[in-house]
Amino acid sequence: MPRPLSAAVSRALRQARWSASDARLILDAIASSGLSIPEFSLEYGVEAPRLYVWRRRLATPAGNEPPLAFVQLQPPEPRATAPTLYELLLPGGETIRIEGGVVAADLTILLDALRGGRSC
């Protein structure tokens, strides 16, 4: 037979949803009963996970959380890499060398012109 609880604790235990004050009242009742959460849960028919969740929620009040802060990140230092070298060997034996970055659209125009497709 469960030990008697105060009317306020009994009322709070019967509610489907608990407010923070209801949960605090129930957790105080658990502490004063000398029972563990699993023992209290069995004796009074309340789910133990619900009690653990509320204990964790009330352990760190919302006002005590550290404020969010933005941190400016520095981009990584560019790595020294060997320059990119492109070589185009033309049918007439000529070689075109391009060092560095290549824009695909510009390369397409150059190749079209070299193939005789259209003039620049």
Secondary structure as a PSIPRED ss2 file (coil, helix, strand):
# PSIPRED VFORMAT (PSIPRED V4.0)

   1 M C   1.000  0.000  0.000
   2 P C   1.000  0.000  0.000
   3 R C   1.000  0.000  0.000
   4 P C   1.000  0.000  0.000
   5 L C   1.000  0.000  0.000
   6 S C   1.000  0.000  0.000
   7 A H   0.000  1.000  0.000
   8 A H   0.000  1.000  0.000
   9 V H   0.000  1.000  0.000
  10 S H   0.000  1.000  0.000
  11 R H   0.000  1.000  0.000
  12 A H   0.000  1.000  0.000
  13 L H   0.000  1.000  0.000
  14 R H   0.000  1.000  0.000
  15 Q C   1.000  0.000  0.000
  16 A C   1.000  0.000  0.000
  17 R C   1.000  0.000  0.000
  18 W C   1.000  0.000  0.000
  19 S C   1.000  0.000  0.000
  20 A H   0.000  1.000  0.000
  21 S H   0.000  1.000  0.000
  22 D H   0.000  1.000  0.000
  23 A H   0.000  1.000  0.000
  24 R H   0.000  1.000  0.000
  25 L H   0.000  1.000  0.000
  26 I H   0.000  1.000  0.000
  27 L H   0.000  1.000  0.000
  28 D H   0.000  1.000  0.000
  29 A H   0.000  1.000  0.000
  30 I H   0.000  1.000  0.000
  31 A H   0.000  1.000  0.000
  32 S H   0.000  1.000  0.000
  33 S H   0.000  1.000  0.000
  34 G C   1.000  0.000  0.000
  35 L C   1.000  0.000  0.000
  36 S C   1.000  0.000  0.000
  37 I H   0.000  1.000  0.000
  38 P H   0.000  1.000  0.000
  39 E H   0.000  1.000  0.000
  40 F H   0.000  1.000  0.000
  41 S H   0.000  1.000  0.000
  42 L H   0.000  1.000  0.000
  43 E H   0.000  1.000  0.000
  44 Y H   0.000  1.000  0.000
  45 G C   1.000  0.000  0.000
  46 V C   1.000  0.000  0.000
  47 E C   1.000  0.000  0.000
  48 A H   0.000  1.000  0.000
  49 P H   0.000  1.000  0.000
  50 R H   0.000  1.000  0.000
  51 L H   0.000  1.000  0.000
  52 Y H   0.000  1.000  0.000
  53 V H   0.000  1.000  0.000
  54 W H   0.000  1.000  0.000
  55 R H   0.000  1.000  0.000
  56 R H   0.000  1.000  0.000
  57 R H   0.000  1.000  0.000
  58 L H   0.000  1.000  0.000
  59 A H   0.000  1.000  0.000
  60 T C   1.000  0.000  0.000
  61 P C   1.000  0.000  0.000
  62 A H   0.000  1.000  0.000
  63 G H   0.000  1.000  0.000
  64 N H   0.000  1.000  0.000
  65 E C   1.000  0.000  0.000
  66 P C   1.000  0.000  0.000
  67 P C   1.000  0.000  0.000
  68 L C   1.000  0.000  0.000
  69 A C   1.000  0.000  0.000
  70 F C   1.000  0.000  0.000
  71 V C   1.000  0.000  0.000
  72 Q C   1.000  0.000  0.000
  73 L C   1.000  0.000  0.000
  74 Q C   1.000  0.000  0.000
  75 P C   1.000  0.000  0.000
  76 P C   1.000  0.000  0.000
  77 E C   1.000  0.000  0.000
  78 P C   1.000  0.000  0.000
  79 R C   1.000  0.000  0.000
  80 A C   1.000  0.000  0.000
  81 T C   1.000  0.000  0.000
  82 A C   1.000  0.000  0.000
  83 P C   1.000  0.000  0.000
  84 T C   1.000  0.000  0.000
  85 L E   0.000  0.000  1.000
  86 Y E   0.000  0.000  1.000
  87 E E   0.000  0.000  1.000
  88 L E   0.000  0.000  1.000
  89 L E   0.000  0.000  1.000
  90 L C   1.000  0.000  0.000
  91 P C   1.000  0.000  0.000
  92 G C   1.000  0.000  0.000
  93 G C   1.000  0.000  0.000
  94 E C   1.000  0.000  0.000
  95 T E   0.000  0.000  1.000
  96 I E   0.000  0.000  1.000
  97 R E   0.000  0.000  1.000
  98 I E   0.000  0.000  1.000
  99 E E   0.000  0.000  1.000
 100 G C   1.000  0.000  0.000
 101 G C   1.000  0.000  0.000
 102 V C   1.000  0.000  0.000
 103 V C   1.000  0.000  0.000
 104 A H   0.000  1.000  0.000
 105 A H   0.000  1.000  0.000
 106 D H   0.000  1.000  0.000
 107 L H   0.000  1.000  0.000
 108 T H   0.000  1.000  0.000
 109 I H   0.000  1.000  0.000
 110 L H   0.000  1.000  0.000
 111 L H   0.000  1.000  0.000
 112 D H   0.000  1.000  0.000
 113 A H   0.000  1.000  0.000
 114 L H   0.000  1.000  0.000
 115 R C   1.000  0.000  0.000
 116 G C   1.000  0.000  0.000
 117 G C   1.000  0.000  0.000
 118 R C   1.000  0.000  0.000
 119 S C   1.000  0.000  0.000
 120 C C   1.000  0.000  0.000
